[in-house]
Amino acid sequence: MNIRLFSYFVTLVIKSRMEYRGAFTIGVVGQVVGYAANYLVIWLLLQNFNTIQGWDWTEIAFLYSLNLLTYAIGASFTYTPMVGLDQIIVNGNFDMYLTKPLSPFLYFLANLFNIGYIAHILISSVVLIWSISQADITWTLYKAIYLLLAIISGSLLQAAGLIVIGSLSFIFLRVQYLFSIFFKLKEFIAYPISVYGTLLQIILTWIIPLAMINYYPSLYIFEDSLLTNKILGITALVIGPLSLYLAYRFWMYGANKYQGAGG
Amino acid sequence: MMRSYSEITKKAFFRNTAYRSEVWLRIFGNISIVFIQVSIWTALLGTGSLNGINIETMITYSLINTSVSMILMNKVIYVVDDKLKTGNITLDLLKPINYPLLLFWDQLGNVIFQVIFTVVPTILITWFLFGLTFPTNPYFIVAFIISLFLALVISFLIGYLVALVSFWFLTTFALDWMVTALITVFSGSFLPLWFFSDGWKFVAEMLPFQFLGFIPAAIYMEKINIDEIVWIIGKGTMWALMLWFVAQLLWWRAIRRLVIQGG
């Protein structure tokens, strides 16, 4: 399945969603307000304290937005198919994705693409750009490219997380609670992970590398004179594509083992 | 009449027992939230204090606020929404019971289940992990219990009102996001109203959302002047009555307009 066919599918999905433009727009407004509230709470907090572990409001806004933006990009492609996968298998609808002369993985993702994350993307990129303009960063072309790659890598990592949990549907048939845990864990990276203890920091860096999504890229952008920040910042760019590849392999492994639940 | 209500509550309670496996997940989620908040407050306050608020205060505050959020009933909006969309609301309307009261007692069953299986374990575990302070003045204990009841009623009425508004606009999703946003900021979830600047504090005090977290927690911690308590409880009661009045008004108009989809 090539890129052209993939984007054609996605366009069709978006078009069908846009049939209900009014309801869709109101939904987007609702979600933007919802996330604005989260930003507002952090802003109010930093009115009192100025910084959290040396991170000021613009830096925290950057950190938070990077997480939200990469999640929205990753989730657009993977949330609906992966969270719905167990039900699709139980209902016997998964066979449809295996019987087309297309890559089942890409066909599955394209068919269930979700345009609903446009609200997340909207608010997070606006705040991200604002925070970049406010924060004290010396920009170089190199750094701008880094940010772009970090966004891509972070999106892949977020997608990989959803794909891995979704793949477990092939084995366990009920995985909703694992998604809930995943989203709870993601709450930890809404703030700089330096507020937690060493053990938790190691877990969030190396075992469940959620800090690679926003924390280390932010460190790299704000303070690249430190060697550790540099190394971990570059590592963050590798972790995303690598974990997506592994997640893809895991998903294909599950799909090959899939025998069909109905019938 | 009372017996039929308690039967409704009992039924809702036992309906929840079907989802026992989700209980430990909620406990895990709550403890994560309290843990994150405690970590941040530790980073911010350290061993010092701001406006007379120290880390012990904030641990108790986080726990009480998180626990109160578990018993809020504003998600009743989805119950009404579901019944409207499936047309099942007709079955409820046929019953010789006041519809909002039926909903309230039904939700109460959920709340009792949550308290026993989620809130109590969360409090015990957090108490063990971080420590917890208890109110000593019986006057405050009584006021705290009343404020919990107000939180139940006000959150129910807000959810119910929004559901009624959806009768006209069919925008449950967006409205729920906005209500959640208002609760996030103005109920003092995470950031107590003590830390709001004057302007924001004024807005928060003009809205009913402070009764959904901040007021119960502040009373529990005896952080409200003893002579102000009666006034605050009175204010909450006024809010409940006002919301109830508006809800009744909307209800009679909605019921006349009710068109069951299909059937």
Interface residues (C-beta under 8 A of the other chain):
Chain A: A23 I26 G27 V29 G30 Q31 V33 G34 A36 A37 N38 L40 V41 L44 L45 Q47 N48 F49 I52 Q53 Y177 S180 I181 K184 L185 E187 F188 A190 Y191 S194 V195 Y196 G197
Chain B: S21 E22 L25 F28 G29 S32 I33 I36 S39 I40 T42 A43 L44 L50 F169 L170 T171 F173 A174 L175 D176 W177 M178 T180 A181 L182 T184 V185 S189 F190 L191 F195 F196 S197 W200
